[in-house]
Amino acid sequence: MTDHSSIDYFTEERSVEAVNARIGADCHDRLATVMESLVRHLHAFVKDVELTQDEWGMAIDFLTKTGQICDENRQEYILLSDVLGVSMLVDAINNRRPTGATENTVLGPFHVGGAPDYPMGTNITKDGARETCLFEGRIVDLDGNPIEGAKLDVWCDNEDGFYDVQQPDVQPPFNNRGIFTSGADGRYWFRGIRPVSYPIPDDGPVGQLLGHLGRHPFRPAHMHFIVSAPGFDTVTTHTFVDGDPYLTSDAVFGVKASLITEYEPVEDGDTKWRSHFDFVLHRQNTQ
Amino acid sequence: MTDHSSIDYFTEERSVEAVNARIGADCHDRLATVMESLVRHLHAFVKDVELTQDEWGMAIDFLTKTGQICDENRQEYILLSDVLGVSMLVDAINNRRPTGATENTVLGPFHVGGAPDYPMGTNITKDGARETCLFEGRIVDLDGNPIEGAKLDVWCDNEDGFYDVQQPDVQPPFNNRGIFTSGADGRYWFRGIRPVSYPIPDDGPVGQLLGHLGRHPFRPAHMHFIVSAPGFDTVTTHTFVDGDPYLTSDAVFGVKASLITEYEPVEDGDTKWRSHFDFVLHRQNTQ
């Protein structure tokens, strides 16, 4: 019989090395780097907690159900990434900017391409609103110079806490969505509702996990923005409503102090609120 | 406006603390321990490789597809755990035994309860075999004393590399499966085929991943055993066929040197091979 004593078979101690030694010479370098690190950290986790066979079975079951509830309208794995802070971490790593530039936050699952182009001042709320809010401010560079031709792609939920795409039979198409383009003064202004806080979908495996962890599924009220201009880093962000009870416990960890915005009461016809926010864009590094 | 500067919102640097601080006081202690560790290691992985937004998207897509291909006959998440060495690591952590006791390896997805009880010597292969193999040995304790009443639950693939449950329309029920019970001498013996190597299912996301990593999907030939006896730790293991070309590259990392068994040629009627293996059971700790 062959002598097998000199061969490095899998052991608890050398589990990471045993798995990573198998990667072939023809594997793409970046895939090899990512998978080697994944295996190292995944095995460290299993060893750290000494995962039991039953817990492993529960994990397999959870991961399977999380995939199976996904369809074209529901992405439970993005939710899982969100509630574990992974989405925000990836966003942070890929959008480091100098102090003073507007910070990014998560895109979220409800952005829709092809929203209507509107002239400044348009009200994006098509299903009525108890109280209208004016959103206004400037788009400038890090030196405070106005940026002409910047595009603001904006969207938010309605007063019931749902995005139009969540209620295609209830809300008009492109309700609370629009695209605005700045002029030479870099100013923007449009009307809509004061956004409201809402729960992320919590009737699936991720919602159950949040429940077991003693966490709620709510996001604080926010208006989404993608602000882009030729020659500048695109900013994907929200502005949050100051005073919202969920600011310090956003289920997806999206809040940054610099993105919290005062909503001032005003008296201007139907317009009862005013939200001012200036977007500061960072010039792209020219290669 | 509220002063938000003193509040610890999510940052790249404090991402782990931000997420783990949310676990509620009513969360089960063990769940809190497992999830805190998971978040710590998962974030360390993302930071280590500085995962890009595109790579994150590919990961979401992969995890989703891995869940969606699962059904009552296919468990792609167990395969994923297997090929990343996680199944073997969990098995190792939960089955540490003193030197000399038979080592565990993975159960695998093809065990079926309720196999027939057979008298010693029975041939478990019901679909014919080119060459019959005699499996024999003893079940003993760490001091070498025979164990009476030990149950051997055995199963393997057929000569085409498929388990009966993978081919319900082709193979007879309980083909290559059976349960044997030892007498006072602790001996066992039964007949079957020399198992053959086979690929794990590789037409799904896990098979694609293996391909990208430059890895093959094959498992070396093995006979499965669950050996149990009152008062002893149950051993779930395989014996591997010495000389198999996949012994050092088992797709699921199941091989241990102590489980590799010589298959000796013999001349005894139809019986052309003999595989000898002694199972050494470890007495359970009495609490």
Contacts between the chains, C-beta under 8 A, distances in Angstrom:
chain1	res1	chain2	res2	distance
A	1	B	242	5.3
A	1	B	260	7.6
A	1	B	262	4.3
A	2	B	242	5.8
A	2	B	243	6.8
A	2	B	260	7.6
A	4	B	247	7.7
A	4	B	257	4.0
A	4	B	260	5.4
A	5	B	257	6.1
A	7	B	248	5.9
A	7	B	257	6.6
A	9	B	248	7.8
A	9	B	255	5.2
A	9	B	256	5.5
A	9	B	257	5.6
A	10	B	85	6.5
A	10	B	88	5.4
A	10	B	92	7.8
A	10	B	253	4.1
A	10	B	254	7.6
A	10	B	255	7.1
A	10	B	256	7.3
A	11	B	92	7.1
A	12	B	89	6.6
A	12	B	92	4.0
A	12	B	93	6.3
A	12	B	96	7.7
A	15	B	85	5.4
A	15	B	88	7.2
A	15	B	89	4.8
A	15	B	92	7.3
A	16	B	85	7.8
A	18	B	85	6.4
A	18	B	253	6.0
A	19	B	84	6.4
A	19	B	85	3.9
A	19	B	253	6.6
A	22	B	213	7.2
A	22	B	215	5.3
A	22	B	249	6.7
A	23	B	213	5.3
A	23	B	214	6.3
A	23	B	215	7.3
A	24	B	213	6.3
A	24	B	214	1.8
A	24	B	215	6.3
A	25	B	214	6.7
A	26	B	214	4.8
A	27	B	212	6.7
A	27	B	213	5.2
A	27	B	214	4.6
A	28	B	212	7.0
A	31	B	212	5.9
A	31	B	213	7.1
A	32	B	213	7.7
A	33	B	49	6.1
A	34	B	49	5.1
A	34	B	51	7.3
A	34	B	55	6.7
A	35	B	213	6.5
A	37	B	45	5.6
A	37	B	48	4.8
A	37	B	49	4.9
A	38	B	45	5.7
A	38	B	84	7.7
A	39	B	84	5.9
A	39	B	85	6.8
A	40	B	45	7.9
A	41	B	41	4.5
A	41	B	42	7.1
A	41	B	44	5.5
A	41	B	45	4.0
A	41	B	48	7.2
A	42	B	41	7.1
A	42	B	45	7.7
A	42	B	84	6.5
A	42	B	86	6.3
A	43	B	85	6.9
A	43	B	86	7.2
A	43	B	89	5.8
A	44	B	41	5.5
A	45	B	37	5.5
A	45	B	38	5.7
A	45	B	40	7.9
A	45	B	41	4.0
A	45	B	42	7.6
A	46	B	86	6.2
A	46	B	89	5.3
A	46	B	90	6.2
A	46	B	93	7.1
A	47	B	89	7.3
A	47	B	93	7.0
A	48	B	37	4.7
A	48	B	41	7.2
A	49	B	33	6.1
A	49	B	34	5.1
A	49	B	37	4.9
A	50	B	93	5.3
A	50	B	94	8.0
A	51	B	34	7.3
A	51	B	90	5.5
A	51	B	93	6.9
A	52	B	90	7.8
A	52	B	94	6.2
A	53	B	90	6.2
A	53	B	91	7.6
A	53	B	94	5.3
A	55	B	34	6.7
A	56	B	81	7.3
A	56	B	86	7.6
A	56	B	87	7.5
A	56	B	90	4.7
A	60	B	75	7.2
A	60	B	77	4.9
A	60	B	78	5.8
A	60	B	81	6.6
A	63	B	63	7.1
A	63	B	66	7.6
A	63	B	67	6.4
A	63	B	77	5.0
A	64	B	67	5.1
A	64	B	70	4.9
A	64	B	75	7.3
A	64	B	77	5.1
A	65	B	67	7.3
A	66	B	63	7.6
A	66	B	67	6.0
A	67	B	63	6.4
A	67	B	64	5.1
A	67	B	65	7.2
A	67	B	66	6.0
A	67	B	67	1.3
A	67	B	68	5.2
A	67	B	70	7.1
A	67	B	77	8.0
A	68	B	67	5.2
A	68	B	68	6.2
A	68	B	70	6.8
A	70	B	64	4.9
A	70	B	67	7.1
A	70	B	68	6.8
A	75	B	60	7.2
A	75	B	64	7.3
A	77	B	60	4.9
A	77	B	63	5.0
A	77	B	64	5.1
A	77	B	67	8.0
A	78	B	60	5.8
A	81	B	56	7.3
A	81	B	60	6.6
A	84	B	19	6.3
A	84	B	38	7.7
A	84	B	39	5.9
A	84	B	42	6.5
A	85	B	10	6.5
A	85	B	15	5.4
A	85	B	16	7.8
A	85	B	18	6.4
A	85	B	19	3.9
A	85	B	39	6.8
A	85	B	43	6.9
A	86	B	42	6.3
A	86	B	43	7.2
A	86	B	46	6.2
A	86	B	56	7.6
A	87	B	56	7.6
A	88	B	10	5.4
A	88	B	15	7.2
A	89	B	12	6.6
A	89	B	15	4.8
A	89	B	43	5.8
A	89	B	46	5.2
A	89	B	47	7.3
A	90	B	46	6.2
A	90	B	51	5.5
A	90	B	52	7.8
A	90	B	53	6.2
A	90	B	56	4.7
A	91	B	53	7.6
A	92	B	10	7.8
A	92	B	11	7.1
A	92	B	12	4.0
A	92	B	15	7.3
A	93	B	12	6.3
A	93	B	46	7.1
A	93	B	47	7.0
A	93	B	50	5.3
A	93	B	51	7.0
A	94	B	50	7.9
A	94	B	52	6.2
A	94	B	53	5.3
A	96	B	12	7.7
A	212	B	27	6.7
A	212	B	28	7.0
A	212	B	31	5.9
A	213	B	22	7.3
A	213	B	23	5.3
A	213	B	24	6.3
A	213	B	27	5.2
A	213	B	31	7.1
A	213	B	32	7.6
A	213	B	35	6.5
A	214	B	23	6.3
A	214	B	24	1.8
A	214	B	25	6.7
A	214	B	26	4.9
A	214	B	27	4.6
A	215	B	22	5.3
A	215	B	23	7.3
A	215	B	24	6.2
A	242	B	1	5.2
A	242	B	2	5.8
A	243	B	2	6.8
A	247	B	4	7.7
A	248	B	7	6.0
A	248	B	9	7.8
A	249	B	22	6.7
A	253	B	9	8.0
A	253	B	10	4.1
A	253	B	18	6.0
A	253	B	19	6.6
A	254	B	10	7.7
A	255	B	9	5.2
A	255	B	10	7.1
A	256	B	9	5.5
A	256	B	10	7.3
A	257	B	4	4.0
A	257	B	5	6.1
A	257	B	7	6.6
A	257	B	9	5.6
A	260	B	1	7.6
A	260	B	2	7.6
A	260	B	4	5.4
A	262	B	1	4.4
